[in-house]
């Protein structure tokens, strides 16, 4: 059994026991999180597709970690103009472990 969910502007295909990193969600480590934007649930040949979301579809997960990703450096450079600009960015994430799928 698997589901397709939407969180943080992205779509993820998840199954029970999967671990994935999503955009930062509120909650401390060990908290239970309920993801309600379920687009599709498949159990063998039984496939349910929402329009756009499934009524009664729900994916539960536990927060394993809150963290920040690797640094991405942004460099803007104009040749022969004595211009160079540097900037760095670290994106926050939440690591989830899927515990259940209903729908």
Secondary structure in CASP SS format (residue, H / E / C, confidence):
PFRMAT SS
TARGET T0000
AUTHOR 0000-0000-0000
METHOD secondary structure of the structure
MODEL  1
X C 1.00
X E 1.00
X E 1.00
X E 1.00
X E 1.00
X E 1.00
X E 1.00
X C 1.00
X C 1.00
X E 1.00
X E 1.00
X E 1.00
X E 1.00
X E 1.00
X E 1.00
X C 1.00
X C 1.00
X C 1.00
X E 1.00
X E 1.00
X E 1.00
X E 1.00
X E 1.00
X C 1.00
X C 1.00
X C 1.00
X C 1.00
X C 1.00
X C 1.00
X C 1.00
X C 1.00
X E 1.00
X E 1.00
X E 1.00
X E 1.00
X C 1.00
X C 1.00
X E 1.00
X E 1.00
X E 1.00
X E 1.00
X E 1.00
X E 1.00
X C 1.00
X C 1.00
X E 1.00
X E 1.00
X E 1.00
X E 1.00
X C 1.00
X C 1.00
X C 1.00
X C 1.00
X C 1.00
X C 1.00
X C 1.00
X C 1.00
X E 1.00
X E 1.00
X E 1.00
X E 1.00
X E 1.00
X E 1.00
X E 1.00
X E 1.00
X E 1.00
X E 1.00
X E 1.00
X C 1.00
X C 1.00
X C 1.00
X E 1.00
X E 1.00
X E 1.00
X E 1.00
X E 1.00
X E 1.00
X E 1.00
X C 1.00
X C 1.00
X C 1.00
X C 1.00
X E 1.00
X E 1.00
X E 1.00
X E 1.00
X E 1.00
X E 1.00
X E 1.00
X C 1.00
X C 1.00
X E 1.00
X E 1.00
X E 1.00
X E 1.00
X E 1.00
X E 1.00
X E 1.00
X E 1.00
X E 1.00
X E 1.00
X E 1.00
X C 1.00
END
